[in-house]
Amino acid sequence: MMYTPGNVGGPTPCVEVKLQDTDDYKCSDVYPTTKDAFETQVSFKGEFDPEKAGKKMREIIYEK
């Protein structure tokens, strides 16, 4: 069988995922507090969410 690199899909419900800090991204990173600050940074993608403003990433990830 030939190896083909690419996307294999997202994790299924039976898979546990552990996020680890890197030099560039940490769970202590803070979501931008204003729309202008959000648009000038490169770590977060999508639209600015005022409900997340000023929260640490670990708070956002585990609030669900």
Residue pairs with C-beta under 8 A, 6 or more apart in sequence:
11 17
19 27
19 61
21 27
21 28
24 43
25 43
26 57
27 56
27 57
27 58
27 61
28 56
28 57
28 58
29 43
29 56
29 57
30 54
30 55
30 56
30 57
31 38
31 44
31 49
31 52
31 53
31 54
31 55
31 56
31 57
31 60
32 38
32 41
32 44
32 48
32 53
33 53
33 54
34 53
35 48
38 44
38 48
39 48
52 60
